């Protein structure tokens, strides 16, 4: 039996750092991912699609987001099982209870509203552990699977949350105990544990039967392996076979560069220029080092150029420590004399130093450079 | 810049004029007023600044009047590396021609020519200096804005010994040409002004970014709040749902509790109804018992009543009997008292008669006494009257009074004295009778017997006649006649007095007078006796009173004779006669009679008092009798009524007894009592049954159970309502897509933040650059002050002497001048001194700047305020400066500048 395991669609998510042009495209990409998933499911002959939580970014997403998502799910043409997660729990304000959802949900979309068994067909169950609030107080999955035994039914556990071996927080009572999962797998009562919450594709533990598929479309810089879905073959008496399928089209890049020479600037230019899928590439730069006035001007030019092309190019304040200095050559190039020259010298001194004014001084020099250069 | 030639054609009043400037030294352009000196400067400005097509007022104003030719200006000048000839014509067939002679020869015309010249000038001429080094006629003596001059600054920079940049600065200035840094500052200012106002407040893009950020922050907070509301509501919903379930359960329990208590309560209600019934029964039994007891009591009361009434009748009867006896006694005593009264009254009457009689008798005796006294008195008075009458008769017999006597005595004396006097004088006739003769002497018959003598004093004629015989008349002499008259008179008077007294002579008079005196004395005595007899009364009244008393006495006597004497009456003799001579006894009888009367009176009074007492006693007795009689009547009436009542009551009692005999009543009461006791026991039993059910506790329990159930129901309702409200809110919030809105707001905030950061960074850069740059510029200016001041001082000493010193501020303005140790502020300097300093300053600048950067120094009729000595010294300075710089002086008073050595003088004509 083959099905498609995915999670963390985070529909309706916006990235605030994206500009007005990139933002709608990124939102679009998230619902496009559903269609990609549908394509994979069809291509791979999956019997159904299981989404393990955080289908929606929030219970408060707009009706537009809901209806678009449902529309895309309809096109999957297979049963789509949606597990409420921590972002979209089945609480009083649940999106799954909203008219936008209930009135437009196509027949192939099923919400795993109750904990425990959901019979897909005789002999095949999804054993769900839905979230009923943003803050449960216990291991929902562990509770759900407690006491399951091998009984000839192929059982897929659908859960959401972090597994204890991956979470560093020992006080988090909602952590899913990997031990329980693995012993359930070993007992034959459970055949595959489909999890959600972690945005990077992760094979948890050593059983090979506990997986996070990761988000199908990247959401942040720190995600290790996003943009995938898992196609899972599962059957009684055999370990599950899991294969990854790429669905993500956006990429988030956290780039760092040490800049001291013109060459460095040019190298950064090259790096940015060679990024794939630039219109869907989100870049965050951490720049350190010190540049001469002309090199700084050159860098500004480079950044301005790439900013036009990339979906987003931002300097990460926390990661940036770039000083500007002025040498005699630069001063000569500036073509200033008299008091202007002494002013430049002072500014250069400030820019080199680590004082609060360093950045302002560097910027002032760049401005001066531009003003005098603009005249040439 | 250095001018070589300047040519004007049809420019204002100037038809055609060309001035050739010497290569060195001062040029003085002199001419009369209105000749167009200033026009030359104006022409140069127009040529360099205005296009040939310009229609500006200042261009139009130079067109000559009435000449149909274009105004034309041509100049040949050297500036920087360029030497050019430049010409323009306005108004008519405008044209612009430029010939660049060096460094590369070129020819241009029209707009390109103009623009080329502008470019050359921008490149080579320090505009600030060009303007600053003019001192124009009529313009106020302000100090030029020298700080705008890059050339000057470069020069000063150099003069300052390369401070802050040295060669680089000079090189920079060389490379960039004049004005480079000025425009840099300007550019920086422009950048600054994009973000800040001159006072440092945010403006433009910066202010906009800040505003946008604020708005976006607020929007994000709002959207976040809206989203948070949902989260809160979700939590609330969960809590409410939990609570509702718990309440549901509690409500069930409470309801069950209530039902159980209600069953017990119903049971208690039944017990209470039983108690009520029992209580009613017991009450009825008690009432029946009370009624029976009352009937019995009433029977006994009736018996007692009859008894009591009987006793009362007895008592009344007794008291009636005793009352009657008492009345009888009282009547007896009243009668006795009345007898006493009657006897007392008769005694009183009798005594009163005694009193009257004794008083009457006493009065009668008194009358008798009075009568006797009056009679005696009358007797005495009658005697006195008689004596009086007799005395009066004697008086009447003797009329000679004392007066008569005294008149006779007086007349006698007078007569005798007259006689004496006559005798003494008058002849005395002595008649001696010799035998009896009867003589008539003086008519008087005088009988004389023998031997008799008769003597007569002849007082008159005295005829002595012997009747029938002779008459002898004797007449005295004359005197004797008077005397005789006097004697006659006196005699007459005497005669008269005697006549009136009726006496013949004095002796008789005197005797008669004595008699009269005795009679008078007797009269007085008689009068006295009468008065003593009469007393105060007159004789008449005395007599009348005597008559009254006598009448009274006679009447009494008559009465007495008519009525027999009363036994008690004394009967003293009442006849006056009886008492005659015994007046004293009469008085005693009167007193005795009076005492008798008084005694009778006292007895009467006693009798009257006794009578009064007896009367009072009698009245009292009567009153008591009357009261007792009334009482007795009342007792009698009461007795009658009491008897009737007694009879009625006794009859009634007898009747009831006949109906319900006493023993039956007693038995009925006993039975009723028993029944009441039984019913009370039953009630007590019902009570204890109800007590056992503990109804108050049960009621409290019931109330508590009901309250609990109600409370829980209400709470459950509230909870369900609250839940419904929260659900409703969540539903509506769910349809709002608050997450999307929040995301949008956050995106906008992020954008605003990025924009703000970027703008702020640019603003800070501009601000920082500006502040540093200006700080350095000001520092540089301060550095320029020294060389500038040096240059000015050097020139100034030529004019003002070796003690000249100045103070220069940062903007290269002279703040004050010191001369001979006296420092005076610029504004307080005289116009002349200011003018001189203005010239010196300009010359100093010209001397300071690099020769290639230099511009002509122009004085338009300056020094109008300077005295000749100063003038010549200024001229020296001007000449000195003229060696290095081009100095152009325009004047209409050539004398002022005559002392300038090496000056080229050009006279301008119309």
Interface residues (C-beta under 8 A of the other chain):
Chain A: X12 X13 X14 X15 X16 X17 X18 X19 X20 X23 X57 X58 X59 X60 X61 X62 X63 X64 X65 X91 X92 X93 X95 X97 X98 X99 X100 X133 X134 X314 X331 X332 X335 X336 X337 X338 X339 X340 X341 X342 X343 X346 X347 X357 X359 X360 X361 X363 X364 X365 X366 X367 X368 X371 X372 X375
Chain B: X153 X154 X157 X164 X165 X168 X169 X170 X171 X172 X173 X175 X176 X180 X181 X183 X184 X185 X187 X188 X191 X227 X230 X231 X233 X234 X235 X237 X238 X241 X726 X727 X730 X731 X733 X734 X735 X736 X737 X738 X739 X740 X741 X742 X743 X744 X746 X747 X749 X750 X751 X754 X761 X762 X764 X765 X766 X767 X768 X769 X772 X773 X775 X776 X777 X779 X780 X781
